[in-house]
Amino acid sequence: MNELLSPAHAAALDAADPLRQLRGQFLFPQHQGADQAYFVGNSLGLQPRGAQAMVQEVMDLWARIAVEGHFTGPTHWMNYHRLVRDQLARVVGAQPVEVVAMNTLSVNLHLMMVSFYRPTRERPAILMEAGAFPTDRHAVEAQIRFHGFDPATDLIEVQPDEANGRLSMAAIERAIAEHGRRVALVLWPGVQYRSGQAFDLDAITRLARAQGANVGFDLAHSVGNMPLALHDVAPDFAVWCHYKYLNGGPGAVAGCFVHERHARDATLPRLAGWWGHEQATRFRMAPEFVPELGAEGWQLSNPPVLGLAPLRASLELFDQAGMDALRAKSLQLTGYLETLVRTRLSSVLQILTPAETERRGCQLSLRVSGGREQGRSLFEYLQSVGVLGDWREPDVIRISPTPMYNRYRDVLRFVEEVEAWAGP
């Protein structure tokens, strides 16, 4: 066992990694002249080396021909959002007509709830997990109030029933069964941001459907992290961001999925904008709104080209690697981290994320023995030595070995630095 935990073993794993060449396609923050050990792809992915060229291409076209850039060349701006459409569809397991890159996650969530949260006196409620990411809870509460209902009674939050803030599938099933007749929308994460727990989206969709509720997913911590099959799972909608595992850059344009069954339904209520109007007649400037087919019919304005350009570079790498290969490495890399923590750091760190591989992505959420003060001490020490995770209140350090660019030796370095901080 000691040999399996050695630097030589980590180096051998890196040498055998079929995706090892991808690391060279990213730019790393530096610490004392060397690459930082960067475990924060769950918060902001690294910059792909190709991103600057994609942005510069837009800048050069703008400088050279200005407004004609909307219509000129293979990457013209009029359809720029479609340059990422097919690749995004492959990443999330959808049909191209079902996905669009637009807005930000919070804006898209509100747009989707306009269409798919249609409360009545009999069905006013939204069901979600307790401790949801604040943007989701804020949006849900605002929508409930907007429709004249009361979040005190009509926002149903499913409480954790397992250790460390985790939720069993049985608890979700019980909650949907108990409240189902009152639930208009089930809104659930693919991966819970604080615990790192992944959920069975297919089972949740089936449970919601059986009760007559619509279903939507926040996939901010799932897209680019775990294989998805949104078309087959068939929720009504899903939303996500592109600045985490998809490496789209800070504040990157977000993504949205609307299932194909809604593609031609012009009767769905929506907040309309001119870029959601069908492209064939958009520039006739008629007053009537005719939605574009599929998810693009929920667009409001023309695509933010500079905000989309870096995403093109990252998606080329996803196409090169494939989600199955990335997931296979992720299972090994996070499994290696788990083994090292349990073997060498069991008195220092507690793993909050489920041990079952189907219930987690690449992230392990860790709690430091001794409480919040000790946790902050370790977090700040790691920063000082060039090992970067992230902190989530009240006392969680998240470490996310990302298969696109993290190595086994990075994981070993994290463990060795925790040992150095903890002392003999």
Secondary structure per residue as TSV (DSSP state, phi and psi in degrees):
chain	resnum	aa	ss	phi	psi
A	1	M	-	360.0	-40.7
A	2	N	T	-58.4	-38.0
A	3	E	G	-64.2	-36.5
A	4	L	G	-67.8	-19.8
A	5	L	G	-101.3	12.0
A	6	S	S	-89.8	162.0
A	7	P	H	-58.4	-34.5
A	8	A	H	-64.1	-38.7
A	9	H	H	-67.2	-42.5
A	10	A	H	-60.0	-42.2
A	11	A	H	-64.1	-38.5
A	12	A	H	-66.1	-39.9
A	13	L	H	-63.3	-41.8
A	14	D	H	-63.8	-40.7
A	15	A	H	-65.5	-29.4
A	16	A	H	-90.4	-2.9
A	17	D	-	-70.7	117.2
A	18	P	T	-69.3	-14.0
A	19	L	T	-104.1	12.9
A	20	R	G	-61.8	-26.7
A	21	Q	G	-70.0	-20.0
A	22	L	G	-64.5	-30.2
A	23	R	G	-56.0	-37.0
A	24	G	G	-67.8	-8.8
A	25	Q	G	-90.5	8.0
A	26	F	E	-126.8	153.3
A	27	L	E	-99.4	131.2
A	28	F	-	-108.6	137.4
A	29	P	-	-57.4	145.8
A	30	Q	E	-103.4	147.7
A	31	H	E	-136.5	112.9
A	32	Q	T	51.5	44.1
A	33	G	T	82.1	5.8
A	34	A	E	-130.4	161.6
A	35	D	E	-62.1	133.3
A	36	Q	-	-64.5	147.6
A	37	A	E	-82.6	102.6
A	38	Y	E	-105.1	112.7
A	39	F	-	-118.3	35.3
A	40	V	B	-120.4	26.9
A	41	G	T	-63.9	-16.9
A	42	N	T	-78.2	-5.3
A	43	S	T	-117.8	-52.6
A	44	L	S	-146.1	115.7
A	45	G	-	-68.2	158.3
A	46	L	-	-70.1	162.1
A	47	Q	E	-79.3	122.2
A	48	P	E	-65.7	142.8
A	49	R	T	-60.1	-28.6
A	50	G	T	-79.2	-7.0
A	51	A	H	-65.9	-41.7
A	52	Q	H	-62.1	-38.3
A	53	A	H	-65.7	-37.5
A	54	M	H	-65.1	-42.7
A	55	V	H	-67.1	-43.0
A	56	Q	H	-63.7	-33.7
A	57	E	H	-58.9	-42.6
A	58	V	H	-65.8	-46.3
A	59	M	H	-60.3	-41.2
A	60	D	H	-66.4	-40.8
A	61	L	H	-65.5	-40.5
A	62	W	H	-60.7	-45.4
A	63	A	H	-65.7	-35.8
A	64	R	H	-84.5	-42.1
A	65	I	H	-131.3	1.0
A	66	A	G	52.7	-124.7
A	67	V	G	-59.5	-26.5
A	68	E	G	-67.2	-12.4
A	69	G	G	-61.7	-19.7
A	70	H	G	-66.6	-22.6
A	71	F	T	-124.9	-4.3
A	72	T	S	-109.3	130.2
A	73	G	S	87.5	168.8
A	74	P	T	-69.3	-18.6
A	75	T	T	-113.7	35.8
A	76	H	-	-60.6	154.7
A	77	W	G	-78.2	-21.7
A	78	M	G	-56.7	-41.7
A	79	N	G	-113.8	29.3
A	80	Y	G	-60.8	-35.3
A	81	H	G	-61.7	-25.9
A	82	R	G	-78.2	-13.0
A	83	L	G	-66.5	-21.5
A	84	V	T	-109.1	-5.1
A	85	R	H	-61.2	-53.5
A	86	D	H	-65.1	-38.5
A	87	Q	H	-67.1	-40.6
A	88	L	H	-62.3	-40.4
A	89	A	H	-59.2	-39.3
A	90	R	H	-67.3	-39.1
A	91	V	H	-64.8	-38.0
A	92	V	H	-101.4	2.9
A	93	G	T	68.8	51.5
A	94	A	-	-132.4	169.5
A	95	Q	-	-80.8	147.2
A	96	P	G	-54.3	-35.5
A	97	V	G	-66.0	-15.4
A	98	E	G	-91.8	-6.5
A	99	V	E	-125.6	152.4
A	100	V	E	-153.7	143.8
A	101	A	E	-97.2	119.9
A	102	M	-	-164.3	154.0
A	103	N	S	56.4	-149.3
A	104	T	-	-124.2	168.9
A	105	L	H	-58.0	-46.8
A	106	S	H	-63.8	-41.4
A	107	V	H	-62.5	-45.3
A	108	N	H	-63.7	-37.0
A	109	L	H	-61.7	-44.4
A	110	H	H	-63.0	-43.7
A	111	L	H	-59.5	-40.4
A	112	M	H	-69.5	-37.5
A	113	M	H	-71.1	-27.9
A	114	V	H	-57.2	-39.1
A	115	S	H	-86.6	-35.3
A	116	F	H	-116.7	-2.2
A	117	Y	-	-108.0	98.4
A	118	R	-	-120.0	76.9
A	119	P	-	-71.2	150.0
A	120	T	-	-127.2	172.8
A	121	R	S	-60.0	-33.7
A	122	E	S	-81.2	-31.3
A	123	R	S	-128.3	78.7
A	124	P	-	-98.2	-7.3
A	125	A	E	-94.9	153.1
A	126	I	E	-116.5	133.9
A	127	L	E	-109.9	129.9
A	128	M	E	-148.1	174.3
A	129	E	E	-79.8	144.2
A	130	A	T	-66.3	143.3
A	131	G	T	76.7	24.6
A	132	A	-	-63.4	160.0
A	133	F	-	-57.7	136.4
A	134	P	H	-53.3	-37.5
A	135	T	H	-60.0	-36.6
A	136	D	H	-67.0	-46.1
A	137	R	H	-66.5	-41.5
A	138	H	H	-59.1	-45.5
A	139	A	H	-64.9	-42.9
A	140	V	H	-64.0	-47.4
A	141	E	H	-60.8	-41.9
A	142	A	H	-63.4	-41.0
A	143	Q	H	-66.3	-41.4
A	144	I	H	-60.9	-46.2
A	145	R	H	-65.1	-39.3
A	146	F	H	-58.0	-35.6
A	147	H	T	-86.0	4.5
A	148	G	T	86.3	17.1
A	149	F	-	-108.8	176.6
A	150	D	-	-114.9	117.2
A	151	P	H	-58.7	-24.2
A	152	A	H	-61.8	-29.3
A	153	T	H	-114.8	-21.5
A	154	D	H	-112.7	5.0
A	155	L	E	-108.4	107.7
A	156	I	E	-102.0	117.1
A	157	E	E	-110.6	121.3
A	158	V	E	-81.4	120.5
A	159	Q	-	-82.3	146.6
A	160	P	-	-59.6	142.1
A	161	D	-	-122.8	2.2
A	162	E	S	-115.5	169.2
A	163	A	G	-60.7	152.1
A	164	N	G	63.3	30.6
A	165	G	G	76.4	19.4
A	166	R	-	-92.5	158.7
A	167	L	-	-119.0	129.7
A	168	S	-	-82.1	157.1
A	169	M	H	-62.9	-31.3
A	170	A	H	-64.1	-38.6
A	171	A	H	-66.3	-39.7
A	172	I	H	-65.0	-43.6
A	173	E	H	-62.3	-42.5
A	174	R	H	-62.8	-43.1
A	175	A	H	-65.3	-43.0
A	176	I	H	-66.3	-39.3
A	177	A	H	-66.3	-41.3
A	178	E	H	-68.5	-41.5
A	179	H	H	-105.6	0.3
A	180	G	G	-52.8	-38.5
A	181	R	G	-67.5	-19.0
A	182	R	G	-100.8	-7.4
A	183	V	E	-90.2	122.5
A	184	A	E	-89.0	-31.6
A	185	L	E	-146.7	132.8
A	186	V	E	-101.0	119.3
A	187	L	E	-116.6	121.1
A	188	W	E	-138.7	150.4
A	189	P	E	-83.6	152.9
A	190	G	S	-73.1	-42.2
A	191	V	B	-134.0	129.9
A	192	Q	-	-73.8	127.8
A	193	Y	T	-65.6	-34.9
A	194	R	T	-84.7	-44.3
A	195	S	T	-87.4	-22.2
A	196	G	-	79.4	7.7
A	197	Q	B	-73.3	132.1
A	198	A	B	-97.7	149.6
A	199	F	-	-118.1	157.9
A	200	D	-	-83.5	94.9
A	201	L	H	-66.8	-34.0
A	202	D	H	-64.6	-45.8
A	203	A	H	-64.9	-41.8
A	204	I	H	-64.6	-40.4
A	205	T	H	-61.9	-45.2
A	206	R	H	-63.8	-40.7
A	207	L	H	-64.4	-43.0
A	208	A	H	-64.8	-45.1
A	209	R	H	-59.4	-40.6
A	210	A	H	-61.4	-25.3
A	211	Q	T	-96.3	3.0
A	212	G	T	81.0	16.6
A	213	A	-	-97.7	150.9
A	214	N	E	-76.4	162.2
A	215	V	E	-141.4	136.0
A	216	G	E	-137.8	155.4
A	217	F	E	-126.7	139.3
A	218	D	E	-95.4	112.1
A	219	L	-	-108.9	27.8
A	220	A	T	-55.1	-37.9
A	221	H	T	-101.7	11.2
A	222	S	T	-111.1	-41.1
A	223	V	T	-66.9	125.8
A	224	G	T	82.9	-5.7
A	225	N	T	-107.6	-42.7
A	226	M	S	-131.4	148.1
A	227	P	-	-61.9	138.6
A	228	L	-	-127.6	155.7
A	229	A	-	-139.7	63.3
A	230	L	H	-63.2	-37.8
A	231	H	H	-61.6	-45.0
A	232	D	H	-73.7	-39.0
A	233	V	H	-65.9	-37.9
A	234	A	-	66.6	46.6
A	235	P	-	-67.7	169.3
A	236	D	S	-70.4	-40.0
A	237	F	E	-154.1	165.3
A	238	A	E	-149.9	150.5
A	239	V	E	-132.7	154.8
A	240	W	E	-162.3	169.4
A	241	C	-	-109.5	166.0
A	242	H	S	-115.2	3.1
A	243	Y	S	-91.8	-6.0
A	244	K	S	-88.7	-107.9
A	245	Y	T	-67.6	-19.0
A	246	L	T	-90.9	0.5
A	247	N	-	57.2	37.6
A	248	G	-	-84.8	-3.6
A	249	G	-	97.3	160.8
A	250	P	T	-59.8	130.4
A	251	G	T	68.4	22.8
A	252	A	-	-58.2	153.5
A	253	V	-	-57.4	139.4
A	254	A	-	-91.0	-178.9
A	255	G	E	-125.5	157.0
A	256	C	E	-147.3	142.8
A	257	F	E	-123.3	132.7
A	258	V	E	-128.4	125.5
A	259	H	-	-62.2	149.5
A	260	E	G	-56.7	-29.0
A	261	R	G	-63.6	-19.3
A	262	H	G	-97.3	2.1
A	263	A	T	-61.0	-36.8
A	264	R	T	-107.0	10.2
A	265	D	-	-86.9	92.4
A	266	A	T	-77.2	-6.9
A	267	T	T	-85.4	-12.4
A	268	L	S	-62.3	131.9
A	269	P	-	-65.6	142.2
A	270	R	-	-157.9	158.2
A	271	L	-	-86.8	109.2
A	272	A	-	-89.4	148.7
A	273	G	-	-141.9	164.0
A	274	W	G	-69.1	-24.9
A	275	W	G	-78.2	-11.8
A	276	G	G	-84.0	-11.1
A	277	H	B	-69.1	148.2
A	278	E	-	-56.0	135.9
A	279	Q	G	-63.4	-34.9
A	280	A	G	-62.3	-28.2
A	281	T	G	-121.6	7.6
A	282	R	G	-57.2	-43.6
A	283	F	G	-88.0	10.3
A	284	R	G	-77.6	-15.0
A	285	M	-	61.0	32.5
A	286	A	-	-72.3	154.2
A	287	P	S	-74.3	-24.7
A	288	E	S	-78.2	139.8
A	289	F	-	-92.8	122.1
A	290	V	-	-119.0	109.2
A	291	P	B	-68.4	143.8
A	292	E	-	-64.3	152.6
A	293	L	S	-64.4	134.7
A	294	G	G	79.0	-157.4
A	295	A	G	-61.1	-28.7
A	296	E	G	-62.2	-19.5
A	297	G	G	-70.1	-6.7
A	298	W	G	-99.9	3.0
A	299	Q	-	-66.5	150.9
A	300	L	-	-105.1	-53.9
A	301	S	S	-126.6	170.3
A	302	N	-	-62.3	153.7
A	303	P	-	-65.1	139.0
A	304	P	-	-76.4	95.1
A	305	V	H	-61.6	-46.5
A	306	L	H	-64.1	-31.2
A	307	G	H	-75.2	-20.5
A	308	L	H	-92.1	-23.4
A	309	A	H	-56.6	-46.7
A	310	P	H	-62.7	-30.9
A	311	L	H	-62.8	-33.1
A	312	R	H	-59.4	-42.1
A	313	A	H	-63.9	-41.6
A	314	S	H	-67.8	-42.8
A	315	L	H	-65.5	-27.9
A	316	E	H	-60.8	-37.7
A	317	L	H	-70.9	-35.7
A	318	F	H	-65.1	-40.1
A	319	D	H	-63.1	-38.9
A	320	Q	H	-64.8	-41.8
A	321	A	H	-85.0	-46.8
A	322	G	-	86.4	139.7
A	323	M	H	-66.1	-32.9
A	324	D	H	-63.9	-43.5
A	325	A	H	-67.8	-39.4
A	326	L	H	-64.1	-41.3
A	327	R	H	-66.0	-40.1
A	328	A	H	-60.3	-45.0
A	329	K	H	-66.6	-39.9
A	330	S	H	-58.6	-43.2
A	331	L	H	-59.6	-41.4
A	332	Q	H	-71.0	-42.9
A	333	L	H	-68.1	-47.1
A	334	T	H	-71.0	-33.3
A	335	G	H	-63.0	-37.6
A	336	Y	H	-64.4	-43.7
A	337	L	H	-60.0	-45.3
A	338	E	H	-60.1	-44.3
A	339	T	H	-61.1	-45.0
A	340	L	H	-64.0	-42.2
A	341	V	H	-64.0	-45.9
A	342	R	H	-68.9	-32.1
A	343	T	H	-84.7	-38.8
A	344	R	H	-112.7	-15.4
A	345	L	-	-129.6	21.7
A	346	S	T	-62.4	-25.2
A	347	S	T	-87.2	-7.3
A	348	V	T	-110.7	-41.4
A	349	L	E	-123.3	138.5
A	350	Q	E	-110.3	129.7
A	351	I	E	-86.3	123.2
A	352	L	-	-92.9	-23.1
A	353	T	S	-75.6	144.5
A	354	P	-	-55.7	147.0
A	355	A	S	-78.7	-27.0
A	356	E	S	-68.2	127.0
A	357	T	G	-63.5	-30.1
A	358	E	G	-73.9	-8.6
A	359	R	G	-108.4	19.7
A	360	R	B	-154.3	158.4
A	361	G	-	-100.5	-135.0
A	362	C	S	-85.6	-17.7
A	363	Q	-	-78.7	135.5
A	364	L	E	-113.3	127.0
A	365	S	E	-94.4	128.9
A	366	L	E	-123.6	140.2
A	367	R	E	-116.6	132.1
A	368	V	E	-86.8	133.1
A	369	S	T	-61.4	137.8
A	370	G	T	104.9	-2.6
A	371	G	-	95.7	-174.6
A	372	R	H	-61.5	-39.7
A	373	E	H	-61.6	-42.9
A	374	Q	H	-66.3	-37.8
A	375	G	H	-61.2	-45.1
A	376	R	H	-64.8	-37.3
A	377	S	H	-61.1	-45.6
A	378	L	H	-65.4	-44.9
A	379	F	H	-58.0	-45.2
A	380	E	H	-70.4	-34.2
A	381	Y	H	-62.8	-46.4
A	382	L	H	-59.4	-42.3
A	383	Q	H	-57.6	-40.8
A	384	S	H	-68.7	-20.3
A	385	V	T	-108.2	11.5
A	386	G	T	82.9	26.9
A	387	V	E	-119.4	113.7
A	388	L	E	-115.2	114.9
A	389	G	-	-110.2	-159.5
A	390	D	E	-136.7	162.3
A	391	W	E	-112.1	134.4
A	392	R	E	-128.4	126.2
A	393	E	T	-61.3	147.1
A	394	P	T	-89.7	-18.9
A	395	D	T	-158.2	34.3
A	396	V	E	-115.1	129.4
A	397	I	E	-102.1	124.8
A	398	R	E	-102.3	127.5
A	399	I	E	-120.6	120.7
A	400	S	B	-126.0	90.1
A	401	P	-	-67.9	113.6
A	402	T	-	-95.9	123.1
A	403	P	T	-66.0	-20.0
A	404	M	T	-62.2	-36.9
A	405	Y	T	-142.6	-9.3
A	406	N	-	-84.5	151.2
A	407	R	-	-116.1	165.2
A	408	Y	H	-64.0	-35.5
A	409	R	H	-68.4	-26.1
A	410	D	H	-65.3	-43.3
A	411	V	H	-62.5	-44.4
A	412	L	H	-62.4	-39.1
A	413	R	H	-61.4	-42.6
A	414	F	H	-56.4	-47.9
A	415	V	H	-64.0	-42.8
A	416	E	H	-64.1	-36.5
A	417	E	H	-71.7	-34.3
A	418	V	H	-64.3	-40.5
A	419	E	H	-62.3	-41.3
A	420	A	H	-62.6	-40.0
A	421	W	H	-67.4	-42.2
A	422	A	H	-70.7	-29.9
A	423	G	-	78.6	178.1
A	424	P	-	-68.6	360.0
